[in-house]
Structures are given as C-alpha cells and as structure tokens.
Amino acid sequence: MCSREAQRAVSPVIGTVLLVAIAVLLASVAAYVAFGATEEREPAPEVTMEIEPVERPGAYELTLSNGERLDGEQVELRGVADERAMANRDLLAGDSVTVFPTAERLRLVWFGEHDASYVLREFEVDPELPVPDEGCPWVEDKRTDGSSSATVRSVIECDVVLPDSVDVESGGTVIGRIESQSNSVDIQTGLTVYGPVTAADDIAIDGSEVAGDVRAGDVDLDNTVVYGSVVSTGPVNLDGTTVKGAVYADGGLSCTDGPAIAGQSCSSYTPKDPDDY
C-alpha cells in the first residue's frame, strides 16, 4: 500500500507533466499560426505605380515604374470605367495601361490565393468626365414605359442595360456600361463609352472609343479604339481598329486597313480561345 506521503509526492510530478504537455501544445499551435498562415497568405508584389493624365479627355496612363511583374488577372483598379483594365496582361517595369477614372479616389487592389487581398496604391485624380444630360432615371423611364430598346443621343451617366437593342448615335455618350441582353448594340461615329459593351447578338462600332471590353456573338469594329479586350463566340472583324487588350474569337479574325492588337500587327495575331477569357 502507498502511504499518504507517497501519494502527495506523486501529485506534483503529475502536475508538472501536465504543465509541460500544455506548454508543448500551445507552442505547436503558435507555430502553426505563425508559419502555416504565412505559407497560405502569399505576400503582395512590391511595385511602384504612377498615374498621369494624357491628352485624351478623361484618360489617364497608369504605369508600373518599378518593381516586380504584375499579373493583371490578380488586380483591380477601383474607381475607373473598367476595373479589370489590366486583365489578360502582365505588366513589367515601364509598361502602362490607359484607364478612364469615374471617381476622384482610385484604389489598386491585388488579390492573392486563399482570399488574401491588399491595397497596393491609392491615387487622387480629376475624372474630367463630360457633363451628363441624363442620369439613371432616363434608363428607368425606358423600363417603366415598357421599352425594350433605346437610342442614346445625349450624355447618359448610367449603365444602359436593356433586353433589346441599344443604339448610340451622334451626340451620345455613355458614362457606364452598355448591354443588350438579347439583341445587338450599334455605336456611331465619334462617340465614347466609359465602360464595357456587351451584347447577346452582335456589336457594331464605328469611329468611337470604348474604355472597357467588347463582348458579343459577332463583333465588327471600324476605326475604333478599344482599351480593353474583344471577346466573341463568332467572328471578329477589325478595320483600322486598335485593341489594347487581347482578342478572343471562335469564328476567326478578319483584319483590314492595319489594325493592331496588344501592340502587334493584326495580320500576325492568333486569337485566343473565348473559354480562356
């Protein structure tokens, strides 16, 4: 039989063992938090970005002046017409992209793996947008009246999204995106769209500028500048047009009058698969 003195002698030993076990467990948890979390949250790239206005009304040039390669798929520029203006591009030191601010404060946000995100830079700019004649009530009135299509002949500060066709004629400018949910979009000469243009059917743009992507089943661009990419499940026809981003086309690419895509000649450009957009 064990004496009371022996039992009392064992108790401190058990207590010490428990304390050591708890300390080891806490150290293991701390190490996991310190090192495991670090492995999952990749560090943001170290870059120096600058933004300056250019001669075009409302346009700014965002330049990576120094630092690591910046994967455009991992960044968004909040406060511009096309927040994904850098998508489908890799920026190296000295590379730049044209953006169209719609707000005075811009935020460059980088997204990593495991839901990590960081604000790389903030900028203060003057948007210099045209003074709008109409706002969103113009579009809402169309919907209320039962109109499925619209013709824009003034400066509209709103997203023009309608079930049927959208036409933009002389004097028309859209500060926002344009979308025809089941039909086509037709944009006439000398106009600017401060946002992407999307159509379920086809898009025809003549002598205009689009700040974002152009996406449709069939795309026909004449003497136009697209600051984003062109995406089509059918053919893409470019006549004297400049596309700053990439071209994704399932139905072939037609080039006339010296178009340029992503800085290279259209004639030597191989369209990407729309599924990769």
C-alpha positions in Angstrom: 0.0 0.0 0.0 1.1 3.5 -0.7 1.4 5.9 2.1 -0.2 9.3 2.1 3.3 10.8 1.9 4.0 8.9 -1.4 0.6 10.0 -2.9 1.4 13.6 -2.1 4.8 13.2 -3.7 3.3 11.9 -6.9 0.8 14.8 -7.3 3.4 17.4 -8.1 5.0 15.2 -10.7 1.7 14.7 -12.5 1.1 18.5 -12.3 4.5 19.2 -13.8 3.9 16.7 -16.7 0.5 18.3 -17.4 2.0 21.8 -17.5 4.8 20.6 -19.9 2.2 19.0 -22.1 0.1 22.2 -22.2 3.2 24.3 -23.0 4.1 22.0 -25.9 0.6 22.1 -27.3 0.4 25.9 -27.1 3.8 26.1 -28.8 2.6 23.9 -31.6 -0.5 26.0 -32.1 1.5 29.2 -32.1 4.0 27.7 -34.6 1.1 26.7 -36.9 -0.5 30.1 -36.7 2.9 31.8 -37.3 4.2 29.6 -40.1 1.1 27.9 -41.5 -0.7 31.2 -42.1 2.3 32.7 -43.7 2.5 29.9 -46.2 -1.1 30.3 -47.2 -1.1 34.2 -47.5 1.4 34.9 -50.2 3.0 38.4 -50.0 1.7 41.2 -52.2 4.1 42.2 -55.1 6.3 45.1 -54.4 5.6 47.7 -57.1 5.8 51.4 -57.7 2.8 52.7 -59.7 2.3 56.2 -61.1 -0.8 57.7 -62.8 -0.8 60.8 -65.0 -3.4 62.4 -67.3 -2.9 62.2 -71.0 -4.0 64.4 -73.9 -7.3 62.5 -74.4 -10.2 63.9 -72.4 -10.9 61.8 -69.3 -8.0 59.4 -69.9 -5.1 58.6 -67.6 -2.0 56.5 -68.0 -1.3 54.0 -65.2 2.4 53.0 -65.3 4.4 50.3 -63.4 7.5 52.4 -63.0 9.5 50.0 -60.8 9.1 46.6 -59.1 8.1 43.0 -59.7 6.0 41.7 -62.6 2.3 42.4 -62.0 -0.2 39.8 -63.2 -3.2 41.7 -64.5 -5.5 38.8 -63.6 -4.8 39.5 -59.9 -5.5 43.2 -59.7 -8.5 45.6 -60.0 -8.4 49.3 -60.2 -11.4 50.6 -58.3 -12.9 53.9 -59.4 -12.4 53.6 -63.2 -14.8 52.7 -66.0 -13.2 49.3 -66.4 -12.0 47.9 -63.1 -10.4 45.0 -65.0 -8.5 47.2 -67.4 -5.3 45.2 -66.7 -6.8 41.7 -67.1 -5.2 39.4 -69.6 -1.9 41.4 -69.4 1.3 41.1 -67.5 2.9 44.5 -66.6 6.7 44.8 -66.3 8.6 47.9 -65.3 7.9 50.6 -67.8 4.6 49.1 -69.0 1.4 51.2 -68.8 -2.3 50.9 -69.4 -4.9 53.6 -70.3 -7.8 54.0 -67.8 -10.8 56.3 -67.5 -11.5 57.4 -63.9 -15.1 57.8 -62.9 -14.2 58.7 -59.2 -11.8 61.1 -57.6 -10.1 58.3 -55.5 -8.7 55.2 -57.2 -7.6 52.1 -55.3 -5.4 49.4 -56.9 -6.4 46.1 -55.2 -4.3 43.0 -55.5 -5.8 39.5 -54.9 -3.7 36.5 -53.9 -4.5 32.9 -53.1 -6.5 31.8 -50.0 -8.7 35.0 -50.1 -5.7 37.3 -49.4 -6.1 40.9 -50.8 -4.1 44.1 -50.4 -4.5 47.7 -51.5 -1.2 48.3 -53.4 -1.8 52.0 -54.0 -4.3 54.8 -53.8 -4.5 57.7 -56.2 -6.3 61.1 -56.3 -7.4 62.2 -59.8 -9.7 64.6 -61.6 -12.1 62.4 -63.6 -12.7 65.1 -66.3 -15.9 63.4 -67.5 -18.3 65.1 -69.8 -21.2 66.8 -68.0 -24.2 64.4 -68.2 -27.5 65.4 -69.7 -29.3 62.5 -68.2 -28.8 60.0 -65.4 -30.2 56.7 -64.4 -33.8 57.9 -64.4 -33.5 58.1 -68.2 -33.0 54.3 -68.3 -35.6 53.6 -65.6 -38.2 55.6 -67.6 -37.4 53.3 -70.6 -38.1 50.3 -68.4 -41.2 51.8 -66.9 -42.6 52.6 -70.3 -42.1 49.0 -71.3 -39.4 49.9 -73.8 -37.1 47.0 -74.6 -34.6 49.1 -76.7 -33.2 52.6 -76.6 -31.4 55.2 -78.8 -28.9 57.4 -76.9 -28.4 60.9 -78.3 -27.1 62.7 -75.2 -24.7 62.2 -72.4 -26.0 59.4 -70.1 -24.4 58.8 -66.7 -25.7 55.4 -66.0 -25.4 51.7 -67.0 -27.6 51.3 -70.1 -28.8 47.7 -69.8 -31.9 46.7 -71.7 -33.5 43.5 -73.1 -33.4 44.5 -76.7 -31.1 46.6 -78.9 -29.1 49.7 -77.8 -28.1 52.3 -80.4 -25.8 55.2 -79.6 -26.0 58.0 -82.2 -24.5 61.4 -82.9 -24.1 63.4 -79.6 -24.5 60.3 -77.5 -22.0 59.3 -74.8 -22.5 56.7 -72.0 -20.7 57.1 -68.7 -21.2 53.5 -67.7 -21.6 50.1 -69.4 -23.9 49.2 -72.3 -25.6 45.8 -72.5 -28.2 44.4 -74.9 -29.4 41.3 -73.1 -30.9 39.6 -76.1 -30.1 41.7 -79.2 -27.4 44.0 -80.6 -25.5 47.2 -79.9 -24.8 49.8 -82.6 -22.5 52.7 -81.9 -22.0 55.5 -84.4 -19.0 57.7 -85.3 -17.1 59.8 -82.8 -18.5 58.6 -79.5 -17.1 57.4 -76.2 -18.3 54.7 -73.9 -16.8 54.9 -70.4 -17.3 51.2 -69.7 -17.6 47.8 -71.3 -20.1 47.0 -74.1 -21.9 43.6 -74.2 -24.5 42.1 -76.5 -26.1 38.7 -76.8 -26.2 39.0 -80.6 -23.7 41.4 -82.4 -21.9 44.6 -81.8 -21.0 47.2 -84.5 -18.9 50.2 -83.6 -17.7 52.9 -86.0 -15.1 55.6 -85.2 -15.6 55.5 -81.5 -13.7 54.7 -78.2 -14.6 52.1 -75.6 -13.0 52.2 -72.2 -13.7 48.6 -71.4 -14.1 45.2 -73.0 -16.3 44.5 -76.1 -18.1 41.1 -75.8 -20.7 39.7 -78.3 -21.6 36.8 -80.5 -20.3 38.8 -83.5 -18.0 41.9 -83.4 -17.5 44.4 -86.2 -15.2 47.4 -85.4 -14.3 50.2 -87.8 -11.7 52.9 -87.0 -12.3 52.3 -83.3 -10.1 52.2 -80.2 -10.9 49.5 -77.6 -8.9 49.9 -74.3 -10.0 46.5 -73.1 -10.2 43.2 -74.9 -12.6 41.9 -77.6 -14.4 38.6 -77.0 -16.6 36.9 -79.5 -18.2 33.4 -79.8 -18.3 34.1 -83.5 -16.1 36.2 -85.9 -14.3 39.4 -85.2 -13.8 41.9 -88.0 -11.3 44.8 -87.4 -11.0 47.6 -89.9 -8.4 50.3 -88.9 -9.0 49.5 -85.3 -6.7 49.4 -82.2 -7.4 46.9 -79.5 -5.2 47.5 -76.4 -6.0 44.1 -74.8 -6.4 40.7 -76.4 -8.8 39.3 -78.9 -10.8 36.1 -78.1 -12.6 34.7 -81.2 -14.2 31.4 -82.1 -15.2 32.3 -85.6 -12.0 33.7 -87.0 -10.3 37.1 -87.1 -10.5 39.5 -90.2 -8.1 42.4 -90.4 -8.2 45.3 -92.9 -6.5 48.7 -93.0 -3.8 47.9 -90.5 -5.4 47.1 -87.2 -3.2 46.5 -84.1 -3.9 44.1 -81.2 -1.9 44.2 -77.9 0.8 46.2 -79.7 1.3 43.8 -82.6 0.0 43.6 -86.1 -3.4 42.1 -86.5 -2.2 40.0 -89.5 0.2 38.1 -87.4 -2.0 37.8 -84.3 -3.5 34.5 -83.3 -6.9 34.9 -81.5 -7.3 33.3 -78.1 -10.0 30.8 -77.1 -13.1 32.6 -75.7 -13.2 29.9 -73.0 -9.9 31.2 -71.7 -11.3 34.7 -71.1 
